[in-house]
Amino acid sequence: MTDDPAAKHDPTARLRSRLGRVGVWTMDFDGHPAAPVRDAVAEIEDLGYGALWFGEGFGRDTVSQAWLLLSATRHLTVAAGIANITHRDPIAMAGATRALGEAFPGRYLLGLGGHRVHDQPLEIDGFQLPATGRAVPTVTAYLDAMDTAPAHSLAPEPAVPRLLAALGPKMLALAARRTAGAHPYFVSVEHTSRARQIMGPDAYLAVEQAVVLDTDPGRGREVATAHVGMYTSLAPHQKANMRRLGFGDDDLPAGPGEAPSRRLIDAIVAYGDLDVLRERVREHLDAGADHVCVQALTADPTRLPTSTWRELAPALLDLT
C-alpha cells in the first residue's frame, strides 16, 4: 500500500491509506528460527497484504520480533498486535517505539494491551503472573508514562501510531480518546459493529478474524473448536467479553475438557472454503472495521501456514 499525501498529518487517515483492508495476524513465528521467519514475512509482503500483525507471549519479545520482521521486508507495515504492557516498563516501550519508528519510517504500528483484570495470580506454563488492578486506569497510567517519558533520542517522522487491544466499552472509548483506535482480538462481527458505534467514525478499527481454510466442515470445525476452547478456558477477559455479546453458560465451557457451543465457535472462527472466509471478512468491513487481520488456523500449529496465506491473498485482497 502507498501513503496518501493528504494523510501525512492524520494518523487515522494514514493507517487507512497504508494498511488497506486486509492483513495477516500470526503467533506462529515464535516457534521457528529467524531464517524461515524472514522468508515467510518476505512472501507475505510479496503477496500484497497490507500489514503483518504479531502477538507477544513468551516467545520473542515484541521489540526484537518487530526488528526481525521489519528488516526482512521493504515496505510492509509491521504491527505489534499486541505489545504486552506487563512485560516492560513504559519508558522502555517509549524508547523502543521511537527507535523502530526512526529506523523504519511509517512502517511500524504499536498495539498495546495484555492487561488482565484479576484478583489472584494467574499461572501460565508454571509461571506466576501477578494480580493487577482495574484495566482502564492501568492502561491510562501506562499511556501517560509513555507520553511524559524523557526523550533523548530522535523523534520518528511520522510518529508511530498506537492502538489499544480494546474489548469492553470503557476500553474502546479510551482507545478512541487517547490513541488512533482499537485492535480487538477474538471477536465476532457483532462486536465490530458495537465497537464502531462506541468509538465513532474517526477512530481506526483493526479487528482480528481467525479462519480455517478447509472444504471439509467437520475438519474445519475441529480446528475452530480447539482454538475457541483454549481462549474461553484460559482467558477470563475473553469469556467476559463473550458474555457481554450475549453468550451464556450453555455456550461457554465450564472447565477443562468441555467444548464451547457451536454458536460461539461459528461466531468467532470462519471455517470453510474461500467464499465462506471472504464473506466473513466482508461482514466485518460492512460492520465498520477499517482493516481485518486474518489469523490462519491449521490442524498442525507447528508449521507455518504459508500455503493458506497464499490461497487467501487473491480471494481477500480485492475487498474494498
Sequence and secondary structure as in RCSB ss.txt:
>XXXX:A:sequence
MTDDPAAKHDPTARLRSRLGRVGVWTMDFDGHPAAPVRDAVAEIEDLGYGALWFGEGFGRDTVSQAWLLLSATRH
LTVAAGIANITHRDPIAMAGATRALGEAFPGRYLLGLGGHRVHDQPLEIDGFQLPATGRAVPTVTAYLDAMDTAP
AHSLAPEPAVPRLLAALGPKMLALAARRTAGAHPYFVSVEHTSRARQIMGPDAYLAVEQAVVLDTDPGRGREVAT
AHVGMYTSLAPHQKANMRRLGFGDDDLPAGPGEAPSRRLIDAIVAYGDLDVLRERVREHLDAGADHVCVQALTAD
PTRLPTSTWRELAPALLDLT
>XXXX:A:secstr
    GGGTT HHHHHHHHH SEEEEESGGGGS HHHHHHHHHHHHHHT SEEEE  SSSS HHHHHHHHHHT SS
 EEEEEEEETTSS HHHHHHHHHHHHHHSTT EEEEEE    BSS EEETTEEE  B  HHHHHHHHHHHHHHS 
  S   SS   EEE   SHHHHHHHHHHSSEE   S  HHHHHHHHHHH SSSEEEEEEEEEE S HHHHHHHHH
HHHHHHHHH HHHHHHHHHTT  TTTS  STT    HHHHHHHEEEESHHHHHHHHHHHHHHT SEEEEEE  S 
TTS  HHHHHHHHHHHTT  
